[in-house]
Amino acid sequence: MRTLPCAFLILSTFALQSFASITVSSPANASEVSSPFALSANAPNCSSQNVAAMGYSLDDSTDTTIVNSTSVQALVTAAPGTHTLHVKAWGDHGAVCVSDIPVTIASLSSSPVVPSDAISVSGIQTLSNWQGVNDSGSGSGMSIGSTAITNSPSQSGHTRQFATTYADSGAERYFVSFGDDTEATNFLYDAWVYLNGSSSQIANLEMDMNQVMPNGQTVIFGVQCDGYSGTWDYTTNAGTPASPSDRWLHSKASCNVRNWTINSWHHVQISYSRDNSGNVTYKSVWVDNDRQDLNATVPSAFALGWAPALLTNFQVDGLGAKGSPVIYLDNLRVYRW
């Protein structure tokens, strides 16, 4: 992308302006979002002309960010309050099309708070060591999966695609190690998830993180959007670290991934912490800046014999006899402190 002053766009004052040919998938018109928010738009033509470039600006800014493409994917930063996002397309013979999208940026107080000295690992979805395996703990169903980097749909240009084929409500667990830190006790999982029409085949979407503590035990920070119960669930160890019994508990927070808007990016943020014994406090979850508090503390330490590691799981549970859902993950970042 490049950002240019309005002088570059002088011809727009002489060209016909339209918006009918611009499709803005995200953000929704008049929606409340957190900053940064995802912009996803395309325009194959503008006033019967082939589109040569697209771009966007905010409010009365004299700067427009431009890409030489028929689509634009970006993260847009804005201060809290009401704004107008101007999504633009330029035809190859001078036509100009504009779609104005009003958005409200939620106040910072409703967003997760991360200390300035927190450590963050970004772009986790781009790591090359992602693997997939059928999750036998989800029942008798079977699954196979594949994962690869794609540039569409995408915010960063490096989205990870997960394509799962299942039978009898099988589940595929995708996972990757992204470092090691035995000392951190607070975490924020921060990711963008894109669903298409195949999301109707997804029962649960699970987003976990595992950490090995100084005593060698592994803490499982397990969180899933449970489409069966319509709740956010969290993991507990109902046994002991040496003789564990991994269970899901329902929270009072609502969630069903099949109700999420399709063909759109969704911002998912989950905060939790642990103590030195591996008791996990599940704090809050945000989806598109809608905060729900979990407020639950449970034991979640397991004696797995792992070497020091930080690992994240992204699990897709199938719904029904068979299906092939596809889901996308971008800008995956984990903060720790």
PABA-330929 format. One line per field, with one value per residue (C-alpha): x, y, z; chain; residue number from 1. Coordinates in nm, 2 decimals. Layout:
u	X|...
v	Y|...
w	Z|...
cadena	A|...
num	NUM|...
# end
This chain:
u	0.00|0.10|-0.04|-0.07|-0.20|-0.52|-0.33|-0.29|-0.66|-0.75|-0.92|-1.18|-1.34|-1.41|-1.51|-1.84|-1.87|-2.06|-2.07|-2.29|-2.00|-1.81|-1.88|-1.77|-1.77|-1.62|-1.69|-2.07|-2.25|-2.30|-2.13|-1.94|-1.59|-1.26|-0.94|-0.78|-1.07|-1.07|-1.15|-1.23|-1.38|-1.37|-1.48|-1.44|-1.57|-1.65|-1.90|-1.86|-1.48|-1.23|-1.09|-0.72|-0.69|-0.87|-0.81|-0.95|-0.94|-1.10|-1.32|-1.17|-0.82|-0.62|-0.43|-0.56|-0.41|-0.41|-0.35|-0.32|-0.58|-0.96|-0.97|-0.84|-0.77|-0.64|-0.64|-0.75|-0.66|-0.89|-0.95|-1.27|-1.58|-1.79|-1.61|-1.68|-1.47|-1.44|-1.38|-1.27|-1.22|-1.07|-1.15|-0.89|-1.03|-1.07|-1.40|-1.42|-1.65|-1.69|-1.87|-1.90|-1.93|-2.01|-1.84|-1.81|-1.49|-1.56|-1.39|-1.06|-1.21|-1.41|-1.10|-0.84|-0.58|-0.22|0.08|0.33|0.61|0.41|0.59|0.40|0.45|0.27|0.20|0.17|-0.05|0.25|0.48|0.58|0.55|0.17|0.04|-0.30|-0.43|-0.77|-0.88|-0.97|-1.10|-1.39|-1.57|-1.57|-1.58|-1.29|-1.14|-0.85|-0.73|-0.49|-0.36|-0.17|-0.11|-0.33|-0.36|-0.74|-0.93|-0.66|-0.58|-0.20|-0.16|-0.06|-0.38|-0.38|-0.65|-0.78|-0.97|-1.12|-1.32|-1.50|-1.74|-1.96|-1.89|-1.52|-1.28|-0.94|-0.69|-0.44|-0.14|0.18|0.46|0.56|0.83|0.88|0.84|0.78|0.75|0.47|0.14|-0.10|-0.20|-0.42|-0.50|-0.58|-0.68|-0.90|-1.13|-1.30|-1.60|-1.77|-2.09|-1.94|-1.95|-2.30|-2.10|-1.90|-2.02|-1.75|-1.45|-1.17|-0.88|-0.64|-0.30|-0.07|0.23|0.49|0.54|0.87|0.77|0.74|0.36|0.16|-0.12|-0.40|-0.58|-0.87|-1.15|-1.42|-1.72|-1.97|-2.24|-2.42|-2.48|-2.46|-2.19|-1.83|-1.67|-1.34|-1.12|-1.06|-0.86|-1.12|-0.85|-0.49|-0.19|-0.06|-0.40|-0.58|-0.94|-0.98|-1.33|-1.52|-1.74|-2.01|-1.99|-2.28|-2.13|-2.31|-2.15|-2.24|-2.00|-2.29|-2.45|-2.14|-2.17|-2.02|-1.78|-1.66|-1.36|-1.43|-1.19|-1.16|-0.97|-0.95|-0.78|-0.67|-0.40|-0.26|-0.10|0.20|0.00|-0.17|-0.50|-0.64|-0.86|-1.06|-1.13|-1.31|-1.37|-1.44|-1.59|-1.59|-1.55|-1.85|-1.71|-1.84|-1.69|-1.61|-1.48|-1.40|-1.10|-1.04|-0.74|-0.59|-0.24|-0.14|0.18|0.25|0.62|0.67|0.99|0.93|0.69|0.42|0.17|-0.16|-0.44|-0.70|-0.96|-1.26|-1.53|-1.76|-2.14|-2.34|-2.27|-2.02|-1.89|-1.59|-1.58|-1.31|-1.20|-0.94|-0.71|-0.51|-0.30|-0.28|-0.09|-0.04|0.06|0.22|0.34
v	0.00|0.36|0.68|0.98|1.34|1.45|1.64|1.30|1.27|1.61|1.44|1.30|1.64|1.63|1.26|1.10|0.96|0.64|0.37|0.10|-0.11|-0.12|-0.41|-0.35|-0.68|-0.53|-0.31|-0.33|0.00|0.20|-0.07|-0.03|-0.17|-0.16|0.00|-0.12|-0.25|-0.47|-0.32|-0.57|-0.44|-0.51|-0.34|-0.52|-0.22|0.15|0.32|0.05|0.08|-0.18|-0.09|0.00|0.09|0.10|0.29|0.44|0.75|0.85|1.15|1.47|1.34|1.47|1.13|0.83|0.49|0.33|-0.03|-0.11|-0.38|-0.45|-0.52|-0.37|-0.55|-0.34|-0.27|0.08|0.27|0.54|0.72|0.65|0.82|0.84|0.84|0.80|0.56|0.65|0.34|0.44|0.28|0.43|0.31|0.27|0.57|0.82|0.72|0.75|0.55|0.61|0.43|0.61|0.38|0.53|0.35|0.41|0.33|0.20|0.37|0.23|0.13|-0.15|-0.30|-0.53|-0.36|-0.47|-0.33|-0.13|-0.37|-0.69|-0.93|-1.00|-1.26|-1.15|-1.32|-1.66|-1.78|-1.74|-1.99|-2.28|-2.55|-2.57|-2.93|-3.09|-3.41|-3.57|-3.50|-3.84|-3.68|-3.52|-3.86|-4.14|-3.92|-3.89|-3.59|-3.49|-3.14|-2.93|-2.58|-2.33|-1.96|-1.77|-1.40|-1.40|-1.33|-1.15|-0.85|-0.90|-1.07|-1.39|-1.56|-1.92|-2.13|-2.44|-2.69|-2.98|-3.28|-3.48|-3.76|-3.83|-3.48|-3.54|-3.27|-3.15|-2.99|-2.76|-2.65|-2.47|-2.39|-2.02|-2.00|-2.08|-1.87|-2.04|-1.72|-1.52|-1.55|-1.32|-1.36|-1.21|-1.41|-1.17|-1.30|-1.23|-1.51|-1.52|-1.75|-1.84|-2.03|-2.36|-2.23|-2.39|-2.72|-2.61|-2.72|-2.57|-2.34|-2.39|-2.15|-2.27|-2.19|-2.41|-2.31|-2.52|-2.37|-2.37|-2.69|-2.87|-2.90|-2.77|-2.52|-2.56|-2.23|-2.39|-2.18|-2.27|-2.12|-2.40|-2.42|-2.70|-2.51|-2.16|-2.06|-1.98|-2.28|-2.32|-2.61|-2.74|-3.04|-3.22|-3.46|-3.40|-3.30|-3.66|-3.82|-3.55|-3.54|-3.27|-3.13|-2.84|-2.61|-2.38|-2.01|-1.77|-1.59|-1.67|-1.79|-1.99|-1.96|-2.04|-1.71|-1.51|-1.31|-1.50|-1.35|-1.11|-1.08|-1.11|-0.99|-1.24|-1.15|-1.37|-1.28|-1.52|-1.56|-1.83|-1.87|-2.07|-2.39|-2.38|-2.24|-2.05|-1.74|-1.70|-1.33|-1.20|-1.26|-1.00|-1.07|-0.76|-0.55|-0.71|-0.79|-1.08|-1.16|-1.53|-1.46|-1.82|-1.97|-2.34|-2.58|-2.65|-2.80|-3.12|-3.33|-3.40|-3.42|-3.15|-2.94|-2.56|-2.44|-2.20|-2.36|-2.26|-2.48|-2.39|-2.67|-2.71|-2.95|-3.07|-3.08|-3.38|-3.67|-3.51|-3.18|-2.98|-2.64|-2.39|-2.12|-1.85|-1.70|-1.38|-1.14|-1.39|-1.23|-1.35|-1.10|-1.21|-1.05
w	0.00|-0.04|0.11|-0.11|-0.05|-0.21|-0.49|-0.65|-0.66|-0.81|-1.11|-0.87|-0.85|-1.23|-1.25|-1.19|-0.84|-0.77|-0.51|-0.66|-0.78|-0.45|-0.22|0.14|0.33|0.65|0.84|0.83|0.77|1.09|1.31|1.63|1.60|1.79|1.67|1.46|1.25|0.94|0.60|0.33|0.00|-0.37|-0.69|-1.03|-1.22|-1.17|-1.39|-1.66|-1.64|-1.53|-1.19|-1.18|-0.81|-0.48|-0.16|0.15|0.37|0.70|0.77|0.62|0.59|0.29|0.27|0.09|0.11|-0.24|-0.37|-0.74|-0.72|-0.76|-0.38|-0.06|0.27|0.56|0.93|0.99|1.31|1.44|1.77|1.97|1.84|1.52|1.18|0.81|0.62|0.25|0.03|-0.32|-0.66|-0.98|-1.33|-1.59|-1.78|-1.50|-1.33|-0.95|-0.73|-0.35|-0.08|0.25|0.56|0.90|1.19|1.56|1.74|2.09|2.38|2.49|2.83|2.67|2.50|2.65|2.86|2.78|2.98|2.78|2.87|2.76|2.53|2.21|1.93|1.61|1.28|1.44|1.16|0.92|1.10|0.89|1.16|1.18|1.20|1.20|1.37|1.42|1.78|1.92|2.24|2.06|2.01|1.76|1.45|1.20|1.03|0.80|0.74|0.55|0.61|0.39|0.35|0.12|0.03|-0.01|0.20|0.39|0.61|0.62|0.29|0.48|0.60|0.72|0.57|0.75|0.53|0.72|0.60|0.87|0.93|1.23|1.39|1.38|1.49|1.35|1.58|1.42|1.64|1.64|1.89|1.90|2.17|2.53|2.85|3.18|3.38|3.22|3.40|3.20|2.84|2.57|2.26|1.98|1.63|1.33|1.20|0.86|0.79|0.47|0.40|0.52|0.88|0.90|0.92|1.23|1.57|1.79|1.73|1.98|2.04|2.31|2.45|2.64|2.86|3.05|3.40|3.59|3.77|3.44|3.44|3.14|3.19|2.93|2.87|2.68|2.53|2.27|2.11|2.17|1.91|2.09|2.42|2.27|2.52|2.56|2.73|2.92|3.02|3.37|3.51|3.73|3.84|3.94|3.74|3.76|3.69|3.49|3.38|3.11|3.10|2.94|3.16|3.02|3.11|3.11|2.80|2.48|2.16|1.85|1.55|1.31|1.41|1.31|0.99|0.70|0.44|0.71|0.94|1.32|1.59|1.87|2.19|2.50|2.83|3.10|3.37|3.60|3.94|4.03|4.09|3.75|3.85|3.55|3.57|3.25|3.25|2.94|2.57|2.30|1.95|1.74|2.05|2.22|2.56|2.78|3.11|3.20|3.55|3.64|3.82|3.79|3.82|3.48|3.53|3.36|3.41|3.04|3.05|2.80|2.75|2.80|2.53|2.43|2.19|2.05|1.91|1.66|1.64|1.41|1.53|1.26|1.29|1.17|0.95|0.72|0.59|0.46|0.64|0.55|0.79|0.79|1.05|1.03|1.24|1.52|1.81|2.17|2.44|2.76|3.08
cadena	A|A|A|A|A|A|A|A|A|A|A|A|A|A|A|A|A|A|A|A|A|A|A|A|A|A|A|A|A|A|A|A|A|A|A|A|A|A|A|A|A|A|A|A|A|A|A|A|A|A|A|A|A|A|A|A|A|A|A|A|A|A|A|A|A|A|A|A|A|A|A|A|A|A|A|A|A|A|A|A|A|A|A|A|A|A|A|A|A|A|A|A|A|A|A|A|A|A|A|A|A|A|A|A|A|A|A|A|A|A|A|A|A|A|A|A|A|A|A|A|A|A|A|A|A|A|A|A|A|A|A|A|A|A|A|A|A|A|A|A|A|A|A|A|A|A|A|A|A|A|A|A|A|A|A|A|A|A|A|A|A|A|A|A|A|A|A|A|A|A|A|A|A|A|A|A|A|A|A|A|A|A|A|A|A|A|A|A|A|A|A|A|A|A|A|A|A|A|A|A|A|A|A|A|A|A|A|A|A|A|A|A|A|A|A|A|A|A|A|A|A|A|A|A|A|A|A|A|A|A|A|A|A|A|A|A|A|A|A|A|A|A|A|A|A|A|A|A|A|A|A|A|A|A|A|A|A|A|A|A|A|A|A|A|A|A|A|A|A|A|A|A|A|A|A|A|A|A|A|A|A|A|A|A|A|A|A|A|A|A|A|A|A|A|A|A|A|A|A|A|A|A|A|A|A|A|A|A|A|A|A|A|A|A|A|A|A|A|A|A|A|A|A|A|A|A|A|A|A|A|A|A|A|A|A|A|A
num	1|2|3|4|5|6|7|8|9|10|11|12|13|14|15|16|17|18|19|20|21|22|23|24|25|26|27|28|29|30|31|32|33|34|35|36|37|38|39|40|41|42|43|44|45|46|47|48|49|50|51|52|53|54|55|56|57|58|59|60|61|62|63|64|65|66|67|68|69|70|71|72|73|74|75|76|77|78|79|80|81|82|83|84|85|86|87|88|89|90|91|92|93|94|95|96|97|98|99|100|101|102|103|104|105|106|107|108|109|110|111|112|113|114|115|116|117|118|119|120|121|122|123|124|125|126|127|128|129|130|131|132|133|134|135|136|137|138|139|140|141|142|143|144|145|146|147|148|149|150|151|152|153|154|155|156|157|158|159|160|161|162|163|164|165|166|167|168|169|170|171|172|173|174|175|176|177|178|179|180|181|182|183|184|185|186|187|188|189|190|191|192|193|194|195|196|197|198|199|200|201|202|203|204|205|206|207|208|209|210|211|212|213|214|215|216|217|218|219|220|221|222|223|224|225|226|227|228|229|230|231|232|233|234|235|236|237|238|239|240|241|242|243|244|245|246|247|248|249|250|251|252|253|254|255|256|257|258|259|260|261|262|263|264|265|266|267|268|269|270|271|272|273|274|275|276|277|278|279|280|281|282|283|284|285|286|287|288|289|290|291|292|293|294|295|296|297|298|299|300|301|302|303|304|305|306|307|308|309|310|311|312|313|314|315|316|317|318|319|320|321|322|323|324|325|326|327|328|329|330|331|332|333|334|335|336|337
# end
